[in-house]
Amino acid sequence: MTNLSDPMVLRHGRPLPNRLILAPMTNQQSHANGTLSADELSWLVARAEGGFGLLQTAAAYVHPAGQVWPGQLGISSDEHLPGLERLAAAISATGARSSVQLHHGGVRAEKALSGHAVVGPWNDAQTGVRGMTTGEVQQVVEDFAAAAARAEKAGVDGIEVHGGHGYLVGQFLDASNNLRQDGYGTDPTGRARFVKEVVHSIRERTGPDFHIGLRLSVERYGLVLTDMVHLVSELLASGDIDILDLSLWDVAKLPANAPEGSRTLLEHFLELPRNGTALGVAGHLASASDVQRVLDQGADLAYIGKAAIADHAFARRAIADPGYRAPSFPVTRDHLRSEKLGESFVTYFATNWPQLLEN
Ligand SMILES: Cc1cc2nc3c(=O)[nH]c(=O)nc-3n(C[C@H](O)[C@H](O)[C@H](O)COP(=O)(O)O)c2cc1C
């Protein structure tokens, strides 16, 4: 039986001290140029002190053209290095590990923020999005690799490629829209090529002490579940990734339109040979028993999102008390402030999840 407090040895990089990971959460607290702010540092360090074994940053853009949110963290330039160094050192001092989530918005990027034309795998005359040339696709693969190398230089323990939720990496996997004819689209092999090249080029550019994670959605966003199962099994076999993070929004969810009693989304992935890669899951984990249940099912790691907003010390408390449950939502703005969310994060949260906030 796996316990929440068990360390996790990864294929590459320092072992994780326990099974609880702070899920990546956009918080709009960075400076306008993407450098780390004191508020963002304090939000993450509070969770490191609160017992999480691995602290995942918010989605950080690997190129300015990929920026989606104001106040988004950047990792596209050496001007971002000093902040990332401070982050790595502060988290390491608590005994926890750190990881930057590497992101590019693709067709969902915001020109008004970045000043760059919006590009993605396909053209969209209505929105003015331009399909990337093959050369541009290969340049973005390089941008991901350069960002990972920057994270390693800063002393961060690893990265997670954001392949979930319909951003650029996920757009390449989109069977409805990615009809590229240049080997990066059209069929399952073509659609999978971009993400495989991204993780492979990161592996080539970083050392054996640096871990590589990949977050994937497995349905919606134009994804085909059977193709995703196949892709995951190939990625696990390749040895290029150390952590696979399945973003399920609800770990007990059935595939869309599946009849009651069908296998859950998670169950489609649990039995694939892992080849030493750790399998993590995210979605509605709000208590020690929720986490224990997914570990008992066979997951290796649990990503905690909203429950870690509600309680910075979720990990420490869940490890100490099998009956622990995070404070339930809605919570007050003052509660969020006392949990070390800065004003920008409080506003972002209130705007996007108004039902979780008490007025
Ligand atoms: C405020 C907020 C910001 C988020 N930002 C990101 C993000 O930057 N990258 C990402 O992959 N997921 C993001 N997510 C999704 C979470 O990582 C997590 O997968 C999701 O909230 C489900 O887990 P939970 O039920 O424990 O909250 C965000 C979620 C929240 C609530």
The ligand as a Tripos MOL2 file, in Angstrom:
@<TRIPOS>MOLECULE
LIG
   31    33     1     0     0
SMALL
NO_CHARGES

@<TRIPOS>ATOM
      1 C1         -7.1220   29.3410  -10.0850 C.3       1 LIG1
      2 C2         -6.7490   28.1730  -10.9660 C.ar      1 LIG1
      3 C3         -5.7530   28.3270  -11.9170 C.ar      1 LIG1
      4 C4         -5.3650   27.2340  -12.7180 C.ar      1 LIG1
      5 N1         -4.3290   27.3830  -13.5910 N.ar      1 LIG1
      6 C5         -3.8190   26.3110  -14.2390 C.ar      1 LIG1
      7 C6         -2.6200   26.4190  -14.9880 C.ar      1 LIG1
      8 O1         -1.9680   27.4700  -15.0690 O.2       1 LIG1
      9 N2         -2.1760   25.2960  -15.6180 N.ar      1 LIG1
     10 C7         -2.8520   24.1070  -15.5400 C.ar      1 LIG1
     11 O2         -2.4010   23.1240  -16.1290 O.2       1 LIG1
     12 N3         -3.9850   23.9750  -14.8100 N.ar      1 LIG1
     13 C8         -4.4570   25.0410  -14.1470 C.ar      1 LIG1
     14 N4         -5.5600   24.8880  -13.3300 N.ar      1 LIG1
     15 C9         -6.1440   23.5450  -13.1300 C.3       1 LIG1
     16 C10        -5.5640   22.9150  -11.8540 C.3       1 LIG1
     17 O3         -4.1840   22.6550  -11.9750 O.3       1 LIG1
     18 C11        -6.2770   21.5850  -11.4920 C.3       1 LIG1
     19 O4         -5.9610   20.6010  -12.4380 O.3       1 LIG1
     20 C12        -7.7890   21.7470  -11.4310 C.3       1 LIG1
     21 O5         -8.1360   22.8780  -10.6470 O.3       1 LIG1
     22 C13        -8.4780   20.5050  -10.8410 C.3       1 LIG1
     23 O6         -7.9810   20.2200   -9.5630 O.3       1 LIG1
     24 P1         -8.7700   20.6350   -8.2060 P.3       1 LIG1
     25 O7        -10.1420   20.0450   -8.3130 O.co2     1 LIG1
     26 O8         -7.9190   20.0340   -7.1130 O.co2     1 LIG1
     27 O9         -8.8020   22.1390   -8.1570 O.co2     1 LIG1
     28 C14        -6.0020   25.9780  -12.5710 C.ar      1 LIG1
     29 C15        -7.0300   25.8390  -11.6230 C.ar      1 LIG1
     30 C16        -7.3970   26.9120  -10.8190 C.ar      1 LIG1
     31 C17        -8.4720   26.7120   -9.7880 C.3       1 LIG1
@<TRIPOS>BOND
     1     1     2 1
     2     2     3 ar
     3     2    30 ar
     4     3     4 ar
     5     4     5 ar
     6     4    28 ar
     7     5     6 ar
     8     6     7 ar
     9     6    13 1
    10     7     8 2
    11     7     9 ar
    12     9    10 ar
    13    10    11 2
    14    10    12 ar
    15    12    13 ar
    16    13    14 ar
    17    14    15 1
    18    14    28 ar
    19    15    16 1
    20    16    17 1
    21    16    18 1
    22    18    19 1
    23    18    20 1
    24    20    21 1
    25    20    22 1
    26    22    23 1
    27    23    24 1
    28    24    25 2
    29    24    26 1
    30    24    27 1
    31    28    29 ar
    32    29    30 ar
    33    30    31 1
@<TRIPOS>SUBSTRUCTURE
     1 LIG1         1 GROUP 0 **** ****
